[in-house]
Each structure stands twice: as C-alpha cells, then as structure tokens.
Amino acid sequence: MTKIVFRKSDGIFYGFEEHGHTGYGESGDDILCAALSAMTMLIINAIEMSYASDVEYVIDEETTDIKVTAKGALPDHEPDELKRFAISGLIQAYYYQLMELTEEYYDYLSVEVVEE
C-alpha cells in the first residue's frame, strides 16, 4: 500500500510525502504506481517551471519514498499572493485527485492530511 501524507500550514497545502509500494500490479506493470509517479512529477515540474518557484524534493529510488516541499505556497516564503495560490492549488488538486482514486483503490492507497 502507498500512504500519502499531505502537509498544510494555516490551511495551506505546501507539501506531501509518499511511502511504500501500491502492490496493485507487478513491478514495472503497476498502473497505479505509474499514475502516482506521473502526477508527482507533473506537480514538481509545474512548480519549478511554470511558477518559477523552488520546490524541494527527495526521491529514494530504493524504497520509492518521495518527499515534496513547496514553501512558495506559504506567505513567509513568497510575497506574490497569486503565485502562492497557484502552487498550493496544484498540491491541493493532487490531494483531491487521490481522494477520488482511494474510492476504487482503497486496498492500495491511503491519503491523509497533517496540519502543522
């Protein structure tokens, strides 16, 4: 099972961590794992390239654990309110997409939110 924990500060999504293999399919043929990887990289690339904002991320190839932190979503790190809203919105959209996926893949995917 893959567990994804989203991080929020004062109600603002600014990061997430993914842990574990989904176990939905064989390694290399796991469509759920592939979907999670593609969505994660889309968020990282969009924040870096489209919004020209730093995003810290660590991908452990051995465990497949991923940690993504986009402090540009937070007022203390980004003065541009629209940019903050866009960055946080991308992460929040990922959260809502995953909540939809948990309805069908509840044995393979767990999602939660931690307010810090």
Buried (B, 14 or more C-beta within 10 A) or exposed (E): BBEBBBBBBEEBBBBBBBBBBBBBBEEEEBEBBBBBBEBBBEBBEBBBEEBEBEBEBEBEEEEBBBBBBBBBBBEEBBEEEEBBBBBBEBBBEBBEEBEEBBEEBEEBBBBEBEEE
